[in-house]
Amino acid sequence: MVWADHVRNIRVDPDSDGPRLVAADWLLDQADVRGEYIVVACRLARLPPGSPEFDELVGRLNELAVMHQHAWVQPIVELGGQGYRQGDAPELTRGFVESVTLVGRHAASFAAICELEPIIDVTFVSCGASNYEKVAAMPELSFIRDLTLRGSHIVGCEALIASPHLSSVRHLSLPRGNDPAQLAALASGTARPREASLHEDIPILMRLVANGFFARMMRLDLRGLTDDGAVALAEAAMPDLRWLDLDGPELTERGMTAIAPYLRRLDRLHYTAIAPAPGAVPVLLDALAAGNLRSLVLGGFVCDPLAALIESPAFANVESLQLMWQVFTPRIAEALQATRYRDKLRSLRIRIGDGETPTGFTLSGVVIDDHDERT
């Protein structure tokens, strides 16, 4: 076997230590100290909390990294590979580079980089239509779990989004305000991510539902959801959906009723609306009360609906509450202190906007972070 064979075996089963340790043995047979680094990194990653070996293993890992990591990742850097933050060198995860950022023309190096390291997470930044088309045809995409597209030159990425090699993608991140052409490419492609961020477009949303795009969805971020979009989305099933972000929804009772089955299954809901329609609020409360919601982020709620939520059974299992862009009034403080449904609440984060803020506010057993955005 050669190095590229070991890299491919790791990409096939990236969660297992087995192929990594086989590669480590291969390196150690050649007196390559990276073999030791891989063994130590894998062992460290599996240590139980409080293990007495922790300090020793961390020390040895850092010692090897200081001496050799630059040389190990340099071949990736020479091909244009960067870390998650542009300008940083790629990092090692259990001994190998798994994540890389490629900017502009360096997207064309994607296949070559995948021969050197088991890449499963890639970000393409402002690569241009011709480079996106080249990457779309690369079978190395079939191992990618996390795909992010960002930057100013996102136009022309449709070929990549519609690539037939994206069936393993779990998390797909497109720029905010993704246009109809990008959504249409999604609808014609093979991606079935577990996480996605989309802007509503009713005809495309219906096509995404029809082609099974949402079949494995666990976390969904939807911007500008309307009643018609909610009705279309209700046909998607999404049995594994546990995290829903609704940014600027325009839902009445009709739309909220359509997505109520999803609301009942959520662990986390992020709901930011300027003013939820009065008829939608009771449906929201009833759906959440029937579920097991543990984390709640709310923005834009006017005082009475927010107090009603806090004082309802919908709040019974919430462990973490974040209030965004709220006027945190004495009425809300009173609701939090008086509700009989906050036994499980352990964290409260308040992002204060304009308005009156109660001083000295406390809740027994709850850690409160009040971040004042006016300062």
C-alpha positions in Angstrom: 0.0 0.0 0.0 1.0 3.6 -0.6 0.0 6.7 1.4 -2.9 7.5 -0.9 -4.4 4.1 -0.1 -4.3 4.7 3.6 -5.9 8.2 3.1 -8.7 6.7 1.1 -9.4 4.0 3.7 -9.7 6.7 6.4 -12.1 8.7 4.2 -14.3 5.7 3.8 -14.6 5.3 7.6 -13.5 8.6 9.2 -15.1 7.9 12.5 -13.1 4.7 13.2 -9.6 4.7 14.6 -8.8 1.4 12.8 -7.6 2.8 9.4 -5.7 5.6 11.1 -3.8 3.2 13.3 -3.0 1.0 10.3 -1.6 4.1 8.6 0.3 4.9 11.8 1.9 1.4 11.8 2.9 2.0 8.1 4.6 5.2 9.1 6.3 3.7 12.1 7.7 0.9 9.9 9.4 3.7 7.9 10.7 5.5 11.1 8.3 8.4 10.5 7.4 10.1 13.8 4.0 11.1 12.5 3.0 7.5 13.2 3.5 8.1 16.9 1.6 11.4 16.7 -1.4 9.5 15.2 -1.4 6.9 17.9 -1.2 9.5 20.7 -3.9 11.7 19.0 -6.3 8.7 18.6 -5.7 7.6 22.2 -6.2 11.1 23.6 -9.5 11.5 21.7 -11.0 8.5 23.3 -9.9 9.2 26.9 -12.7 9.4 29.5 -13.0 12.7 31.4 -10.6 13.0 34.2 -8.2 10.3 32.9 -4.8 10.4 34.7 -3.1 9.9 31.2 -4.5 13.2 29.9 -1.7 15.6 30.8 1.0 13.2 29.7 -0.6 12.6 26.3 -1.3 16.2 25.7 2.3 17.1 26.5 3.6 14.5 24.1 1.2 15.5 21.3 2.1 19.2 21.7 5.8 18.3 21.7 5.5 16.4 18.4 3.3 19.1 16.9 5.8 21.9 17.6 8.6 20.0 16.0 6.8 18.5 13.0 3.2 19.7 12.3 4.3 22.5 9.9 6.1 20.0 7.7 3.2 17.6 7.8 0.6 20.2 6.6 3.0 22.1 4.2 2.1 20.0 1.1 -1.6 21.0 1.6 -0.6 24.7 2.1 1.5 24.5 -1.1 -1.6 23.5 -3.0 -3.6 26.4 -1.6 -5.2 24.7 1.3 -6.0 26.8 4.4 -7.6 26.2 7.8 -11.2 27.0 8.6 -10.2 30.6 9.2 -8.6 32.0 6.0 -4.9 32.5 6.5 -4.5 29.8 9.1 -2.8 26.5 8.3 -4.9 23.4 8.3 -5.3 21.6 11.6 -4.9 18.0 12.5 -7.8 15.9 13.8 -6.7 12.5 15.3 -3.5 12.8 13.3 -4.9 13.9 9.9 -6.1 17.0 8.1 -9.9 16.5 7.7 -11.0 20.1 7.0 -9.7 22.5 4.4 -10.6 25.9 2.9 -9.9 26.6 -0.8 -10.1 30.1 -2.2 -10.5 31.1 -5.9 -8.4 29.1 -8.3 -7.1 26.8 -5.6 -10.4 24.9 -5.8 -8.9 23.1 -8.7 -6.4 21.5 -6.2 -9.2 19.7 -4.3 -8.6 16.3 -5.8 -4.9 16.4 -5.3 -5.4 17.5 -1.6 -7.7 14.5 -1.1 -4.9 12.2 -2.1 -2.7 13.7 0.7 -5.2 13.9 3.5 -8.6 12.4 4.3 -10.7 15.5 3.6 -14.3 15.3 4.7 -15.1 19.0 5.3 -14.4 21.6 2.6 -15.2 25.3 2.3 -15.0 26.9 -1.1 -14.6 30.7 -1.2 -15.2 32.9 -4.2 -14.1 30.2 -6.7 -15.9 31.2 -9.8 -18.1 29.2 -12.2 -15.2 27.5 -14.1 -13.6 26.1 -10.9 -17.0 25.1 -9.4 -17.6 23.1 -12.6 -14.3 21.4 -12.3 -14.9 20.4 -8.7 -18.4 19.2 -9.4 -17.0 16.4 -11.6 -14.5 15.2 -9.0 -15.5 11.8 -7.4 -13.6 12.9 -4.3 -16.7 14.9 -3.4 -18.5 11.6 -2.6 -16.7 11.5 0.8 -17.5 15.0 1.8 -19.7 15.4 4.9 -19.6 19.2 5.4 -19.8 21.5 2.4 -19.7 25.3 2.7 -19.8 27.9 0.0 -19.1 31.5 0.8 -17.7 34.7 -0.6 -18.5 37.3 -3.1 -18.1 35.2 -6.3 -20.7 32.6 -5.4 -22.4 33.1 -8.8 -21.9 30.0 -10.9 -21.8 27.5 -8.1 -24.9 25.7 -9.4 -22.9 23.0 -11.1 -21.3 22.1 -7.7 -24.5 22.2 -5.8 -26.1 19.9 -8.4 -23.1 17.5 -8.5 -24.0 13.8 -8.5 -21.2 13.2 -5.9 -22.8 14.9 -2.9 -24.8 12.0 -1.5 -22.7 11.8 1.7 -23.1 15.5 2.6 -24.5 15.9 6.1 -24.2 19.7 6.5 -24.7 22.1 3.6 -24.2 25.8 4.0 -24.9 28.3 1.3 -24.7 32.1 1.4 -27.6 33.9 3.1 -30.2 34.9 0.5 -29.3 32.0 -1.8 -30.9 32.7 -5.2 -33.5 30.7 -7.1 -30.8 29.2 -9.4 -28.9 27.8 -6.5 -32.1 26.3 -5.0 -33.0 24.8 -8.3 -29.6 23.2 -8.5 -30.2 21.7 -5.1 -33.5 20.3 -6.3 -31.8 18.5 -9.2 -28.9 17.2 -7.2 -28.2 14.3 -4.9 -27.4 16.1 -1.6 -29.5 14.9 1.3 -28.0 16.8 4.2 -28.7 16.5 7.8 -28.3 20.3 8.2 -29.1 23.1 5.8 -29.8 26.8 5.6 -32.3 28.0 3.0 -34.4 30.9 2.0 -38.0 30.2 1.0 -38.9 29.9 -2.6 -42.2 28.1 -2.9 -41.8 26.3 -6.3 -38.3 25.3 -5.5 -39.3 24.2 -2.0 -41.9 21.9 -3.5 -39.3 20.4 -5.8 -36.9 19.9 -2.9 -39.7 18.1 -1.0 -40.5 16.0 -4.0 -36.9 14.9 -4.6 -36.3 13.8 -1.0 -33.9 16.6 -0.1 -35.2 16.8 3.4 -35.3 13.1 4.1 -32.4 13.0 6.5 -32.8 16.6 7.9 -32.0 17.1 11.5 -31.4 20.8 11.6 -33.1 23.3 9.3 -32.6 27.1 9.0 -35.4 28.7 7.0 -35.6 32.4 6.3 -38.9 34.1 5.4 -41.2 31.1 5.8 -44.8 31.9 4.8 -48.0 29.9 5.2 -47.7 28.5 1.7 -44.1 27.5 2.4 -45.1 25.8 5.6 -47.8 23.9 3.9 -45.3 22.7 1.3 -42.7 21.8 3.9 -45.3 19.8 5.8 -45.2 17.2 3.0 -41.5 16.5 3.6 -42.0 14.3 6.6 -38.5 14.9 8.1 -38.7 12.3 10.9 -35.3 13.2 12.3 -35.8 17.0 12.5 -34.8 18.1 16.0 -33.6 21.7 15.5 -35.5 24.4 13.6 -34.4 28.0 13.0 -37.2 30.3 11.7 -35.8 33.7 10.8 -38.4 36.3 9.9 -41.3 33.9 9.4 -44.6 35.3 8.3 -46.9 32.6 9.7 -50.5 32.8 10.6 -52.5 30.1 12.3 -52.7 28.2 9.0 -48.9 28.0 8.5 -48.2 27.2 12.2 -50.7 24.4 12.1 -49.0 22.9 9.0 -45.6 22.7 10.8 -47.0 21.8 14.2 -46.0 18.1 13.8 -42.4 19.2 13.5 -42.6 21.5 16.5 -43.7 18.6 18.7 -40.5 16.8 18.0 -38.0 19.6 18.4 -35.2 19.7 20.9 -34.4 23.3 19.9 -36.4 26.1 18.4 -35.0 29.5 17.2 -37.9 31.8 16.3 -37.3 35.4 15.4 -40.3 37.4 14.1 -41.1 41.1 14.4 -44.6 40.2 15.7 -46.1 36.7 15.6 -49.6 36.7 14.3 -52.1 36.4 17.2 -53.7 33.2 15.8 -50.3 31.5 15.4 -49.2 31.9 19.0 -51.8 29.4 20.6 -50.9 26.8 17.9 -47.2 27.3 18.7 -47.8 26.9 22.4 -49.9 23.8 22.1 -47.4 22.1 19.7 -44.4 22.9 22.0 -46.4 21.8 25.1 -46.9 18.3 23.5 -43.1 17.9 22.9 -39.8 17.9 24.7 -38.3 21.3 23.8 -35.0 21.9 25.7 -33.5 25.0 24.1 -35.5 28.1 23.0 -34.3 31.2 21.3 -36.9 33.9 20.8 -36.7 37.3 19.1 -39.2 39.9 18.3 -42.0 38.6 20.5 -44.2 41.3 22.0 -44.7 41.2 25.7 -48.0 39.3 26.1 -47.3 36.3 23.7 -43.8 35.9 25.3 -45.3 36.0 28.8 -47.9 33.5 27.7 -45.3 31.1 26.4 -43.2 31.3 29.6 -46.4 30.7 31.7 -47.5 27.7 29.6 -46.7 24.0 29.6 -44.7 24.6 26.4 -41.9 25.9 28.8 -41.9 22.9 31.0 -38.8 21.1 29.6 -36.8 24.2 28.6 -33.3 24.1 30.0 -31.8 27.1 28.0 -33.7 30.3 27.1 -32.2 33.1 25.0 -34.2 36.3 24.4 -33.0 38.4 21.4 -34.0 41.9 20.5 -36.5 41.9 23.4 -37.8 44.7 25.6 -37.1 42.8 28.8 -39.9 44.4 30.8 -41.0 43.8 34.4 -43.9 41.8 33.0 -41.5 39.3 31.5 -39.4 39.2 34.6 -42.5 38.5 36.6 -43.5 35.7 34.3 -40.1 34.1 34.6 -40.2 34.3 38.4 -43.9 33.2 38.7 -44.2 30.4 36.2 -44.5 26.9 37.5 -42.9 25.5 34.4 -39.3 26.5 34.8 -38.0 23.7 37.0 -35.6 22.6 34.3 -34.4 26.1 33.3 -30.6 26.4 34.0 -29.5 29.1 31.5 -31.0 32.5 30.6 -29.3 34.8 28.1 -30.8 38.2 27.5 -29.7 40.3 24.6 -31.1 43.7 25.6 -32.3 46.2 23.1 -34.1 49.5 23.7 -36.4 49.6 26.6 -36.7 49.2 30.3 -34.5 46.6 31.9 -35.2 45.3 35.4 -32.2 45.7 37.6 -31.0 43.1 40.1 -33.0 40.4 38.3 -32.2 36.9 39.5 -33.7 33.4 39.2 -32.8 30.7 41.7 -30.7 27.9 40.1 -30.4 29.8 36.8 -27.2 31.3 35.3 -28.1 34.7 33.7 -26.1 36.4 31.0 -27.5 39.8 30.2 -25.5 41.2 27.2 -26.4 44.8 26.6 -26.3 45.5 22.9 -26.6 49.3 23.5 -23.0 49.5 24.9 
